[in-house]
Amino acid sequence: MRALTILLAALAFTFTAAPWTEAQAKSDSDKKDEKKKDDKKSDKDKEKEKKEKEKAAKEKAEKDKAEKEKKEKEKAAKEKDKLCSPQCTDTCDCSGKPIAPARCSPTCTATCDCAGKPIAPAKCSPQCTATCDCSGNPIAPPKCSPTCTPSCDCSGNPIKCSPTCTATCDCAGKPIAPPKCSPTCTATCDCSGNTIKCTPTCTPTCDCSGNPIDTKKVFDDAEAKKKAEEEAKKKAEEAKKAAEEAKKKAEEEAKKKAEDAKKAAAEQKAAEAKAVGPIEALRKDRPDRRKQSADRLRRRWGATLAQDKAVAEMKLHARRVALLQRIRATAETKKDKKTVETCDELLTKEDERNSAVMNSLREGALPAGTP
């Protein structure tokens, strides 16, 4: 019985599992096909990826090569720039490499510093001259010849003359050659044009340098000097005389002006005194007083009255005087001594002011401020 049960269970399991087994087998086959396809696709992708990597590596190698070449070129250019020029000299060898300067000795001197480096000599100035080239290097003066002479020492160096800036020695200390004399081959001039020195020296006919003295020229110079002194003296006397005459004339004119002014002031005062009185009497003799006043002003100021400023000044003066005189007359009638004294002071000040203004107009210089 037990064996039968087991057999039935086995048969049931077999029939039930058959469809699943077929499906499983089919699924496994499909997976294998898909895997094969995926493997083929993966191989292509790998090959493509490999080619891309090779291409990228090649491009990178080319780029690195180009950068390396560029750096090498820049390095070569820098090394080329470092090359000195001109080559094959004391400071630059034939390969273009600088030659280190030799150390100088002794050190710590005017031409060699304390590190043993030569000190370049100072540049001269001004440049492009006879003693200094256009680079600022001093030009050695040419040697003189013949040597061992008064003007040239035994080393060929010119001997400076002294004192400088004279007829025989220029300001640079170079001797000035004496001018050639003429005519030649005479008692005072040799056939080379050189002056023949006279002897004995320091005499009326020969100076202390041995040059003959032209007595005629000396006499003429003395006469000319004497004549010039006489003319200068004569001119000084004439100028002194003219100054004295001008001074005398100015004093006379000033004196005359002062007298005229004094006389005019007196006349003015008399007229003013006469003008003080009763109003009826003043009105009667007004034309006569006006005429007398006009004549007096013409005598005193003359052509100055033709100026507009002078006319305006005289009108202002006449008005002020008239007002002050009227006030004075009224005060005198009322026996007001203080007002009379004040009016007299104001009249005096007004006369002084008017005289100052008119004198300035006559002289052509009006004061800066006139009341």
C-alpha positions in Angstrom: 0.0 0.0 0.0 2.8 2.3 0.9 4.6 1.5 -2.3 1.5 2.3 -4.3 1.2 5.7 -2.7 4.8 6.6 -3.5 4.3 5.5 -7.2 1.2 7.7 -7.6 3.0 10.7 -6.1 5.9 10.2 -8.5 3.7 10.0 -11.5 1.8 13.1 -10.4 5.1 15.1 -10.0 6.4 14.0 -13.4 3.3 15.1 -15.3 3.2 18.4 -13.5 6.9 19.3 -14.0 7.1 18.5 -17.7 5.7 21.9 -19.0 7.9 23.9 -16.7 11.0 22.0 -17.8 10.3 22.8 -21.5 9.8 26.5 -20.6 12.9 26.5 -18.6 14.8 24.8 -21.4 13.4 27.4 -23.9 14.3 30.3 -21.6 17.9 29.0 -21.2 18.3 28.8 -25.0 17.0 32.4 -25.4 19.4 33.6 -22.7 22.3 31.9 -24.5 21.3 33.6 -27.8 21.0 37.0 -26.1 24.3 36.4 -24.3 26.0 35.6 -27.7 24.5 38.8 -29.1 25.6 40.8 -26.1 29.1 39.3 -26.4 29.3 40.3 -30.1 28.0 43.8 -29.3 30.5 44.1 -26.4 33.4 43.1 -28.6 32.5 45.8 -31.1 32.1 48.4 -28.4 35.4 47.3 -26.9 37.1 47.5 -30.3 35.6 51.0 -30.9 36.6 52.1 -27.4 40.1 50.8 -28.0 40.4 52.7 -31.2 39.1 55.9 -29.5 41.7 55.4 -26.7 44.5 54.8 -29.3 43.4 58.0 -31.2 43.3 60.1 -28.0 46.7 58.7 -26.9 48.1 59.6 -30.3 46.7 63.1 -30.2 48.0 63.6 -26.7 51.4 62.3 -27.8 51.4 64.8 -30.7 50.3 67.6 -28.4 53.0 66.8 -25.9 55.6 66.6 -28.7 54.5 70.0 -30.0 54.7 71.5 -26.5 58.1 70.0 -26.0 59.3 71.4 -29.3 57.9 74.8 -28.4 59.7 74.8 -25.0 62.9 73.7 -26.6 62.6 76.6 -29.1 61.9 79.1 -26.4 64.9 77.7 -24.4 67.1 78.0 -27.5 65.8 81.6 -28.1 66.6 82.5 -24.4 70.0 81.0 -24.7 70.5 82.8 -27.9 69.5 86.1 -26.3 72.0 85.4 -23.5 74.8 85.3 -26.1 76.9 88.4 -26.1 77.9 90.5 -29.1 80.2 91.3 -30.8 82.0 87.9 -30.5 85.7 87.1 -30.3 86.5 90.1 -28.2 87.9 90.7 -24.7 84.5 90.5 -23.1 82.8 87.9 -25.5 84.3 84.6 -26.8 83.7 83.2 -30.3 80.8 81.0 -29.0 78.9 84.1 -27.8 79.5 83.4 -24.1 80.4 86.4 -22.0 84.0 86.4 -20.6 84.1 87.4 -17.0 86.2 90.6 -16.5 89.5 90.1 -14.8 89.7 91.4 -11.2 91.6 94.6 -10.8 94.2 95.3 -8.2 94.9 97.0 -5.8 91.3 97.2 -4.6 89.4 100.1 -2.9 90.9 102.7 -5.1 89.6 105.4 -7.5 89.8 102.9 -10.5 89.1 99.6 -8.6 86.3 99.0 -6.0 86.7 96.8 -2.9 85.2 93.7 -4.8 88.0 93.9 -7.4 85.7 95.2 -10.1 87.1 98.0 -12.3 85.4 101.4 -11.9 84.6 103.0 -15.3 86.2 106.4 -15.7 83.8 109.4 -15.5 82.4 110.7 -18.7 83.5 114.1 -20.0 81.2 116.9 -20.9 80.4 118.7 -23.2 80.6 115.9 -25.8 81.6 115.9 -29.5 84.3 118.5 -28.9 88.1 118.7 -29.4 88.7 117.3 -25.9 85.7 114.9 -25.6 84.3 112.5 -28.1 80.5 111.8 -28.8 80.6 108.8 -26.4 81.8 110.9 -23.4 85.4 109.6 -23.5 88.2 112.2 -23.1 90.3 112.8 -26.1 94.0 113.0 -25.3 95.5 116.3 -26.5 97.9 116.0 -29.4 101.6 116.0 -28.6 103.5 119.1 -29.4 106.7 119.4 -31.3 109.6 120.2 -31.1 109.9 119.1 -27.5 112.0 120.5 -24.6 111.1 124.1 -25.6 109.5 127.0 -23.7 106.1 126.0 -25.1 106.5 122.2 -25.2 108.0 120.0 -22.5 110.2 117.0 -23.1 107.2 114.6 -23.0 105.5 116.3 -25.9 102.9 118.1 -23.7 102.1 121.8 -24.3 103.2 124.1 -21.5 100.4 126.4 -20.4 101.1 130.1 -20.4 100.3 132.5 -17.5 98.6 134.8 -16.8 95.6 133.8 -19.0 93.1 135.9 -20.9 95.7 138.4 -22.0 97.0 139.6 -25.4 99.7 136.9 -25.4 97.8 134.0 -23.6 94.2 132.9 -24.2 91.8 131.9 -21.4 92.6 128.2 -22.0 96.3 128.8 -21.2 97.4 128.5 -24.8 100.0 131.1 -26.0 98.7 133.5 -28.7 101.2 134.0 -31.5 102.1 137.7 -32.0 100.7 139.2 -35.2 103.1 139.5 -38.1 104.6 142.9 -38.8 104.6 144.7 -42.1 106.5 145.7 -44.2 109.2 143.0 -43.7 112.9 143.2 -44.0 113.1 146.6 -42.2 114.8 147.9 -39.1 111.8 147.0 -36.9 110.5 143.9 -38.8 112.6 140.9 -40.0 112.0 139.1 -43.3 109.8 136.5 -41.6 107.3 139.1 -40.4 108.5 139.0 -36.7 108.9 142.2 -34.8 112.6 143.1 -34.0 112.9 143.9 -30.3 114.5 147.2 -29.4 117.2 147.8 -26.8 117.7 149.1 -24.2 114.2 148.5 -22.8 112.0 150.6 -20.4 113.0 153.9 -22.2 110.9 156.6 -23.9 111.5 154.9 -27.3 111.4 151.3 -26.1 109.0 149.7 -23.7 109.9 147.1 -21.1 108.9 144.2 -23.4 111.4 145.3 -26.1 108.7 146.8 -28.4 109.6 150.1 -30.1 107.4 153.0 -28.9 106.0 155.3 -31.7 106.7 158.7 -30.2 104.4 160.4 -32.8 101.5 158.1 -31.8 102.2 158.7 -28.1 102.1 162.5 -28.7 98.9 162.3 -30.7 97.3 160.2 -28.0 98.3 162.6 -25.3 96.9 165.5 -27.4 93.7 163.7 -28.1 93.3 162.8 -24.4 94.0 166.5 -23.4 91.5 167.7 -25.9 88.8 165.2 -24.7 89.4 166.3 -21.1 89.0 170.0 -22.1 85.8 169.2 -24.0 84.4 167.2 -21.0 85.3 170.1 -18.7 83.6 172.6 -21.0 80.5 170.5 -21.2 80.3 170.1 -17.5 80.6 173.8 -17.0 77.9 174.5 -19.6 75.6 171.9 -17.9 76.2 173.5 -14.5 75.5 176.9 -15.9 72.3 175.7 -17.6 71.2 174.0 -14.3 71.8 177.2 -12.4 69.8 179.3 -14.9 66.9 176.8 -14.9 66.9 176.9 -11.1 67.0 180.7 -11.0 64.2 180.8 -13.6 62.1 178.3 -11.7 62.6 180.3 -8.5 61.5 183.5 -10.2 58.4 181.9 -11.7 57.5 180.4 -8.3 58.0 183.8 -6.7 55.9 185.5 -9.3 53.1 182.8 -8.9 53.2 183.3 -5.1 52.9 187.1 -5.5 50.1 186.7 -8.0 48.3 184.2 -5.7 48.8 186.6 -2.8 47.5 189.5 -4.7 44.5 187.5 -6.0 43.7 186.3 -2.6 43.8 189.9 -1.3 41.5 191.0 -4.1 39.2 188.1 -3.5 39.1 188.9 0.2 38.3 192.5 -0.5 35.6 191.5 -2.9 34.1 189.1 -0.4 34.2 191.8 2.4 32.5 194.2 0.0 29.9 191.6 -0.9 28.7 191.4 2.7 26.0 193.9 3.2 22.3 194.6 2.8 20.6 192.5 0.1 19.3 195.5 -1.8 22.8 197.0 -2.0 24.3 193.7 -3.2 21.7 193.4 -5.9 22.5 196.9 -7.2 26.2 196.4 -7.7 26.0 192.7 -8.7 27.0 193.3 -12.4 30.0 195.4 -11.4 31.1 192.8 -8.8 30.6 190.0 -11.3 32.7 191.7 -13.9 35.5 192.5 -11.5 35.5 188.9 -10.2 35.6 187.5 -13.8 38.6 189.9 -14.6 40.4 188.9 -11.4 39.9 185.1 -12.2 41.1 185.5 -15.8 44.3 187.4 -14.6 44.9 184.7 -12.0 44.2 181.5 -13.9 44.4 182.5 -17.5 43.8 179.6 -20.1 43.1 177.1 -17.3 39.5 178.5 -17.1 38.9 177.1 -20.6 38.8 173.5 -19.1 35.4 172.0 -18.3 36.7 170.8 -14.9 38.0 174.3 -14.1 34.6 175.9 -14.9 32.8 173.3 -12.7 35.3 173.9 -9.9 34.8 177.7 -10.0 31.0 177.3 -10.0 31.2 175.1 -6.9 33.6 177.5 -5.2 31.4 180.5 -6.0 28.3 178.8 -4.6 30.1 177.7 -1.4 31.6 181.2 -0.9 28.2 182.9 -1.5 26.5 180.6 1.0 29.2 181.1 3.7 29.2 184.9 3.2 25.4 185.0 3.5 25.5 183.0 6.7 28.3 185.2 8.0 26.3 188.4 7.2 23.3 187.0 9.0 25.3 186.0 12.1 27.1 189.3 12.2 23.7 191.1 12.2 22.6 188.9 15.1 26.0 189.4 16.8 26.8 185.7 16.8 30.6 185.8 17.1 31.0 182.1 17.2 29.2 181.5 13.8 31.2 184.5 12.3 34.5 182.9 13.4 33.4 179.5 12.0 32.4 181.1 8.7 35.8 182.8 8.5 37.6 179.5 9.0 35.5 177.7 6.4 36.0 180.5 3.9 39.8 180.3 4.4 39.7 176.5 4.0 37.5 176.8 0.9 40.0 179.3 -0.7 42.9 177.0 0.0 41.0 174.0 -1.5 40.0 176.0 -4.6 43.6 177.2 -5.1 45.0 173.6 -4.8 42.5 172.3 -7.3 43.0 175.1 -9.8 46.8 174.8 -9.5 46.6 171.1 -10.2 44.4 171.7 -13.2 46.9 174.3 -14.5 49.8 171.8 -14.0 47.9 168.9 -15.6 47.4 166.8 -12.4 44.1 167.0 -10.7 44.2 165.6 -7.1 42.7 162.2 -6.5 39.8 163.4 -4.4 38.4 166.9 -4.3 35.4 167.8 -2.2 
